[in-house]
Amino acid sequence: MSSGEPGGAPSAPHGAPDRQQVVVAIDVGGSGMKCALVHRDGTVARTEHHPTQTARGPAAVVDTILDVAAALADTARHEGLTPVAFGLAVPGVIDEAAGVAIWSANIGFRDVPLRALATARLGMPAALGHDVRVGGVAEARLGAGRADRHVLFVAIGTGIAAAHVIDGTAATGAHGAAGELGHILVRPGGPRCGCGQAGCLEAIASASAVARRYAELAGSTPGPSAAEVAARAAAGDPLAQQVWTEAVAALADGLATGQALFDVDTVVLGGGLARAGAQLLDPLRAALHDRMTFHREPRLVPAALGAEAGCLGAALLALDGMEKQ
């Protein structure tokens, strides 16, 4: 990507070739951290995985993040590369401007100044972003949405969250909580959501909700995973088909609301449930089409970058920060 494109990476400082420079990037999840060294053009030089070990507490997780980032930077130098910035993606409510992880249920962060801690430890510019938002930026610039200016990236996994990306930049909202599509109320009085509301999209159509609903209807505990429910639905299991149809209908309602709000060109679906492919996309396209009136129907496509999206987006965020300095 050239620096002349919207959201493009900045040009290299004098004397430091683009291909020699890399960004240290880490995408932190509840169970594991995806880590990478990413060139300025978005190609990946190296990947690693490390356990998050959230049971040790948030302070220990911060130490692990910084230790892994420092080790990756050293690895880059040993391989003749120059680490120029650090990009970090974490779940929860993030104040990207301040570089603070305000709240994360999965990891336990509460007002942690991660950007300042990383800059002090690594001695290089650092950027902090929301995991789904940076994934959305990567898909919009480098992946399935790269041909469009207005993209809605929707991650459907244990929960559901979204990123509204315009010209390669994701909206954060006034309080760092933009994109919580999973907490649109689609079935008032429905299943209780983890947020405390009843009938949120996430409580009906996330991977965890699909698995939970099947187990409830089948009276089996533990029940099958969402992937297994999808396979059973495809094989003709009536109970699985009911659960799948309910989830698709709720997703279509959520996406129709999203389109009414954001008017995007393309909706990119990622996360574990999206791995069902045509089994999800085909009925979801049909259901979304039926819900469109005067709104322009968005293109509905699967994510292209897979598990690398978070690291790539974190790297892009860090490069954007360097360009603004």
C-alpha positions as CSV (number, residue, x, y, z in Angstrom):
1,M,0.0,0.0,0.0
2,S,1.4,3.4,-0.9
3,S,1.4,6.3,1.4
4,G,-0.9,8.2,-1.0
5,E,-3.8,5.8,-0.4
6,P,-6.4,6.5,2.3
7,G,-4.9,5.2,5.6
8,G,-1.7,4.2,3.8
9,A,1.5,3.5,5.7
10,P,4.0,6.4,6.1
11,S,7.2,6.5,4.1
12,A,10.4,5.3,5.7
13,P,12.8,7.7,7.4
14,H,15.9,8.6,5.4
15,G,18.4,5.7,5.4
16,A,15.9,3.0,6.5
17,P,14.5,1.0,3.6
18,D,10.8,0.0,3.8
19,R,11.5,-3.7,3.6
20,Q,13.9,-3.5,6.5
21,Q,11.4,-1.9,8.8
22,V,8.8,-3.9,10.8
23,V,6.1,-3.2,13.3
24,V,5.9,-5.5,16.4
25,A,2.2,-6.4,16.6
26,I,0.2,-8.3,19.2
27,D,-3.5,-9.2,19.3
28,V,-4.5,-10.2,22.8
29,G,-7.4,-12.6,23.4
30,G,-8.8,-14.2,26.5
31,S,-6.8,-17.4,26.0
32,G,-4.0,-16.6,23.6
33,M,-2.0,-13.8,22.0
34,K,-1.3,-13.7,18.3
35,C,2.0,-12.0,17.6
36,A,3.7,-10.9,14.5
37,L,6.4,-8.8,12.9
38,V,4.7,-6.9,10.0
39,H,6.4,-5.1,7.2
40,R,5.2,-1.6,6.3
41,D,3.4,-3.0,3.2
42,G,1.3,-5.3,5.3
43,T,3.2,-8.5,4.6
44,V,4.1,-10.7,7.7
45,A,7.7,-11.5,8.4
46,R,7.2,-13.7,11.4
47,T,4.3,-15.0,13.6
48,E,4.2,-16.4,17.1
49,H,1.5,-17.5,19.6
50,H,1.7,-17.2,23.3
51,P,-0.8,-18.0,26.1
52,T,-2.5,-15.0,27.8
53,Q,-2.9,-16.8,31.1
54,T,-5.6,-14.5,32.4
55,A,-5.9,-16.5,35.6
56,R,-2.7,-14.9,36.8
57,G,-4.4,-11.5,36.9
58,P,-4.3,-8.3,34.7
59,A,-0.9,-7.1,36.0
60,A,0.7,-10.4,35.0
61,V,-0.9,-10.2,31.6
62,V,0.6,-6.7,31.1
63,D,4.0,-8.1,32.0
64,T,3.6,-10.9,29.5
65,I,2.6,-8.6,26.7
66,L,5.6,-6.3,27.3
67,D,8.0,-9.3,27.6
68,V,6.7,-10.9,24.4
69,A,6.9,-7.5,22.6
70,A,10.5,-6.9,23.7
71,A,11.5,-10.4,22.7
72,L,9.9,-10.0,19.3
73,A,11.8,-6.7,18.8
74,D,15.0,-8.4,19.7
75,T,14.3,-11.2,17.2
76,A,13.7,-8.6,14.5
77,R,17.1,-7.0,15.2
78,H,18.8,-10.4,15.2
79,E,17.3,-11.1,11.7
80,G,18.5,-7.8,10.3
81,L,15.2,-6.0,10.6
82,T,14.5,-2.7,12.3
83,P,11.5,-2.5,14.6
84,V,10.0,1.0,14.3
85,A,6.7,0.8,16.3
86,F,4.5,-1.4,18.4
87,G,0.8,-2.0,17.8
88,L,-1.4,-3.7,20.4
89,A,-5.0,-4.8,20.1
90,V,-7.0,-5.8,23.1
91,P,-10.7,-6.5,23.7
92,G,-13.0,-4.3,25.8
93,V,-13.6,-0.6,26.0
94,I,-10.5,1.2,24.7
95,D,-9.6,4.9,24.8
96,E,-7.4,4.9,21.7
97,A,-6.5,8.6,21.9
98,A,-5.2,8.2,25.5
99,G,-3.8,4.7,24.9
100,V,-5.8,3.3,27.9
101,A,-7.6,0.0,28.2
102,I,-10.6,1.3,30.2
103,W,-12.3,-2.1,30.8
104,S,-12.0,-5.7,29.6
105,A,-14.2,-8.4,31.0
106,N,-12.1,-11.2,29.5
107,I,-8.7,-10.0,30.8
108,G,-9.6,-7.9,33.8
109,F,-8.1,-4.6,32.6
110,R,-9.3,-1.5,34.4
111,D,-7.8,1.9,33.3
112,V,-4.5,0.4,32.3
113,P,-2.2,2.9,30.4
114,L,-0.9,0.3,28.0
115,R,0.5,2.6,25.4
116,A,2.6,4.5,27.9
117,L,3.8,1.3,29.5
118,A,4.8,-0.1,26.1
119,T,6.5,3.1,25.0
120,A,8.6,3.2,28.2
121,R,9.5,-0.5,28.0
122,L,10.3,-0.7,24.3
123,G,11.6,2.7,23.5
124,M,9.5,3.1,20.4
125,P,6.2,4.6,19.4
126,A,3.2,2.5,20.4
127,A,-0.5,2.4,19.6
128,L,-3.4,0.7,21.4
129,G,-6.6,-0.4,19.6
130,H,-9.8,-2.4,20.1
131,D,-9.3,-5.9,18.7
132,V,-12.4,-5.9,16.5
133,R,-11.8,-2.3,15.2
134,V,-8.3,-3.0,14.2
135,G,-9.4,-6.3,12.6
136,G,-12.0,-4.2,10.7
137,V,-9.3,-1.7,9.5
138,A,-7.2,-4.6,8.2
139,E,-10.1,-6.1,6.3
140,A,-11.0,-2.7,4.9
141,R,-7.5,-1.8,3.8
142,L,-6.0,-5.2,2.9
143,G,-8.7,-7.8,2.9
144,A,-12.3,-8.4,1.8
145,G,-13.4,-4.7,1.9
146,R,-10.4,-3.1,0.2
147,A,-12.3,-2.1,-2.9
148,D,-14.8,0.0,-0.9
149,R,-14.7,3.2,1.1
150,H,-17.5,2.3,3.6
151,V,-17.2,-1.1,5.3
152,L,-18.8,-2.7,8.3
153,F,-16.7,-5.5,9.8
154,V,-18.7,-7.9,12.0
155,A,-17.0,-10.5,14.1
156,I,-19.2,-13.4,15.2
157,G,-17.5,-15.5,17.8
158,T,-18.1,-16.0,21.5
159,G,-19.7,-12.5,21.3
160,I,-20.6,-10.2,18.5
161,A,-18.9,-6.9,17.8
162,A,-18.5,-4.7,14.8
163,A,-16.3,-1.9,13.3
164,H,-17.5,0.8,11.0
165,V,-14.6,1.7,8.8
166,I,-14.6,4.8,6.5
167,D,-11.6,5.4,4.2
168,G,-9.6,3.0,6.2
169,T,-10.3,4.5,9.6
170,A,-12.6,2.9,12.2
171,A,-15.0,5.0,14.3
172,T,-14.3,4.8,18.0
173,G,-17.2,6.7,19.4
174,A,-17.2,9.3,22.1
175,H,-16.3,6.9,24.9
176,G,-14.4,4.2,23.0
177,A,-17.4,1.9,22.8
178,A,-18.5,2.2,19.2
179,G,-19.4,-0.9,17.2
180,E,-21.2,-3.0,19.9
181,L,-23.6,-4.4,17.3
182,G,-24.0,-7.5,19.5
183,H,-25.9,-5.4,22.0
184,I,-28.6,-4.2,19.7
185,L,-31.9,-5.4,21.1
186,V,-33.4,-7.8,18.6
187,R,-35.6,-10.0,20.7
188,P,-37.1,-8.1,23.6
189,G,-37.6,-10.4,26.6
190,G,-35.4,-13.0,24.9
191,P,-32.3,-14.8,26.4
192,R,-30.4,-12.9,29.0
193,C,-27.2,-11.4,27.6
194,G,-23.9,-11.1,29.5
195,C,-24.4,-7.3,29.6
196,G,-27.6,-7.7,31.7
197,Q,-30.1,-7.0,28.9
198,A,-32.5,-9.6,27.6
199,G,-32.7,-10.3,23.9
200,C,-29.4,-8.8,22.6
201,L,-28.2,-10.0,19.2
202,E,-25.2,-11.6,20.9
203,A,-27.4,-13.7,23.2
204,I,-29.1,-15.3,20.2
205,A,-26.7,-15.4,17.2
206,S,-23.2,-15.6,18.6
207,A,-21.3,-18.9,18.5
208,S,-21.7,-19.4,22.2
209,A,-25.5,-18.6,22.0
210,V,-26.0,-21.1,19.2
211,A,-24.3,-23.9,21.2
212,R,-26.3,-22.9,24.4
213,R,-29.6,-22.8,22.6
214,Y,-29.2,-26.2,21.1
215,A,-28.2,-27.7,24.5
216,E,-31.3,-26.1,26.1
217,L,-33.6,-27.5,23.4
218,A,-32.0,-30.9,23.4
219,G,-31.8,-31.1,27.2
220,S,-28.1,-32.1,27.0
221,T,-25.3,-30.6,29.0
222,P,-22.7,-30.1,27.8
223,G,-24.0,-29.7,24.3
224,P,-22.3,-29.6,20.9
225,S,-20.2,-26.6,19.8
226,A,-21.6,-24.1,17.3
227,A,-19.6,-25.7,14.5
228,E,-21.2,-29.1,15.4
229,V,-24.7,-27.5,15.5
230,A,-24.0,-26.1,12.0
231,A,-22.9,-29.6,10.8
232,R,-26.0,-31.2,12.3
233,A,-28.2,-28.6,10.6
234,A,-26.5,-29.3,7.3
235,A,-27.1,-33.0,7.9
236,G,-30.8,-32.5,8.4
237,D,-31.1,-32.5,12.2
238,P,-34.5,-30.6,12.8
239,L,-33.4,-29.2,16.1
240,A,-30.1,-27.9,14.8
241,Q,-31.9,-26.4,11.8
242,Q,-34.3,-24.6,14.1
243,V,-31.4,-23.1,16.1
244,W,-29.6,-22.1,12.9
245,T,-32.6,-20.5,11.4
246,E,-33.2,-18.5,14.6
247,A,-29.6,-17.3,14.6
248,V,-29.7,-16.3,10.9
249,A,-32.9,-14.4,11.4
250,A,-31.5,-12.5,14.4
251,L,-28.3,-11.7,12.5
252,A,-30.3,-10.4,9.5
253,D,-32.2,-8.1,11.9
254,G,-28.9,-6.9,13.4
255,L,-27.3,-6.3,10.0
256,A,-30.4,-4.5,8.7
257,T,-30.2,-2.1,11.7
258,G,-26.5,-1.7,11.0
259,Q,-27.2,-0.8,7.4
260,A,-29.9,1.7,8.4
261,L,-27.4,3.4,10.7
262,F,-24.2,3.2,8.6
263,D,-25.2,2.8,5.0
264,V,-22.1,0.9,4.0
265,D,-21.0,-0.6,0.7
266,T,-19.9,-3.9,2.2
267,V,-20.4,-6.0,5.3
268,V,-17.5,-8.3,6.0
269,L,-18.3,-11.3,8.3
270,G,-15.5,-12.7,10.4
271,G,-15.1,-14.8,13.6
272,G,-15.7,-18.4,14.3
273,L,-19.4,-18.6,13.2
274,A,-18.5,-17.2,9.8
275,R,-16.4,-20.2,9.1
276,A,-19.7,-22.0,8.2
277,G,-19.3,-20.3,4.8
278,A,-22.2,-20.6,2.4
279,Q,-24.3,-22.3,5.1
280,L,-24.4,-19.0,6.9
281,L,-23.9,-16.5,4.1
282,D,-26.5,-17.8,1.6
283,P,-29.5,-17.7,4.0
284,L,-28.2,-14.5,5.6
285,R,-28.0,-12.7,2.3
286,A,-31.6,-13.8,1.5
287,A,-32.9,-12.7,4.9
288,L,-31.1,-9.4,4.7
289,H,-32.4,-8.8,1.2
290,D,-36.0,-9.3,2.5
291,R,-35.4,-6.7,5.2
292,M,-34.2,-3.9,2.8
293,T,-36.7,-1.3,1.8
294,F,-35.2,2.1,0.7
295,H,-31.8,1.3,2.0
296,R,-29.1,0.1,-0.5
297,E,-28.4,-3.5,0.1
298,P,-24.8,-4.0,1.1
299,R,-22.4,-6.6,-0.4
300,L,-22.1,-9.5,2.2
301,V,-18.7,-11.2,2.0
302,P,-16.6,-13.5,4.3
303,A,-13.4,-12.1,5.9
304,A,-10.2,-12.7,3.9
305,L,-7.4,-12.3,6.4
306,G,-8.4,-14.9,9.0
307,A,-6.5,-15.0,12.3
308,E,-4.0,-12.5,11.0
309,A,-6.4,-9.6,10.8
310,G,-5.9,-8.4,14.4
311,C,-2.1,-8.3,14.2
312,L,-2.2,-6.6,10.8
313,G,-4.7,-4.0,12.0
314,A,-2.6,-3.4,15.1
315,A,0.4,-2.8,12.9
316,L,-1.5,-0.4,10.7
317,L,-2.7,1.5,13.7
318,A,0.9,1.9,14.9
319,L,2.0,3.1,11.4
320,D,-0.8,5.6,11.3
321,G,0.4,6.9,14.7
322,M,3.9,7.4,13.3
323,E,2.5,9.3,10.3
324,K,0.7,11.7,12.6
325,Q,3.8,12.6,14.7
